[in-house]
Amino acid sequence: MKKKILVLSLAAMLAVSVTGCVKVVKIGDEGSLTGKVEFSASDSVSALWESAEKNIEEKAVELPAFLEEAGGDLKSLVDKYGKYSMGTSGSISYAVKGTGTVEEVDQEKKAGSMIVKLDGYDGPETIRLQIGSIYKGSSTRDTLDVISFGDFTNQEEWAAISQELHAMIDQNVVQPADPGSLQGKTIDFVGTFTADSDDELLVTPVKLEVK
C-alpha cells in the first residue's frame, strides 16, 4: 500500500514539473487562455460598417437602368449584378441606387416603408424602401462581398449579423433622414433588395439623402 502511495506521489510531482503551475481561469474569461474571443454581433458590425457601406455603394447599379434591362425578370441579371445567398444557389440580392420622389410613407406598421417614384422610369414595379423599426429579409448582409458565412461559427451568428446591420442602418441612415417628413420630397438612395417578386422591390437603404 505504501509503495502504491509513493508511486502516485512521484507521478504527481513529475506532472507538476512537466506542466508547470496550474492557472485558474474564471468562467467567461476563457478567451484570455485559449485566444478565442466571445462573439459579439454589435462589435463585428461596428468594425465592418464603413467597408460595408463602401462595398454596396461601389457595386450599386442605377435602378432605372437595371429595371429596363431586367424586362420584368429580376432574377435574370444575377450573373451580371447579383449575388446568391449560398454561393451558387439560394435567394438573389442586388445593390442598387436611384433618385425619386417619396409618394407615400407608412409608419403605422412596425415594418414601416415608403413608396418611391423613380426619376427616369415609368415601369410597373413598386419601389418600396424600408424605414423600420423592423426590417425584413437579409439582402444587406447577403449582398456584401466583405463577409461570408464561413467567417462565422454557426447560423445563429450569421443571423445576428443581419439583425445588427439593420440596427446600424436604422440608427445611422434611416432615422437621421426623418422618414416621417419625406412625403413629397425628392431623395437619393443606395440600398439592397432580394428578388422575391418581380412586381415589388423592398429596398433596405444604406444611404438616404434629401435633395
Secondary structure as GFF3:
##gff-version 3
##sequence-region A 1 211
A	DSSP	alpha_helix	2	19	.	.	.	ID=ss1
A	DSSP	alpha_helix	31	34	.	.	.	ID=ss2
A	DSSP	alpha_helix	41	59	.	.	.	ID=ss3
A	DSSP	beta_strand	61	62	.	.	.	ID=ss4
A	DSSP	alpha_helix	63	70	.	.	.	ID=ss5
A	DSSP	three_ten_helix	74	77	.	.	.	ID=ss6
A	DSSP	alpha_helix	78	81	.	.	.	ID=ss7
A	DSSP	beta_strand	83	84	.	.	.	ID=ss8
A	DSSP	beta_strand	92	106	.	.	.	ID=ss9
A	DSSP	beta_strand	111	118	.	.	.	ID=ss10
A	DSSP	beta_strand	126	133	.	.	.	ID=ss11
A	DSSP	alpha_helix	139	143	.	.	.	ID=ss12
A	DSSP	three_ten_helix	149	151	.	.	.	ID=ss13
A	DSSP	alpha_helix	155	169	.	.	.	ID=ss14
A	DSSP	pi_helix	170	174	.	.	.	ID=ss15
A	DSSP	three_ten_helix	175	177	.	.	.	ID=ss16
A	DSSP	three_ten_helix	179	181	.	.	.	ID=ss17
A	DSSP	beta_strand	186	194	.	.	.	ID=ss18
A	DSSP	beta_strand	200	210	.	.	.	ID=ss19
###
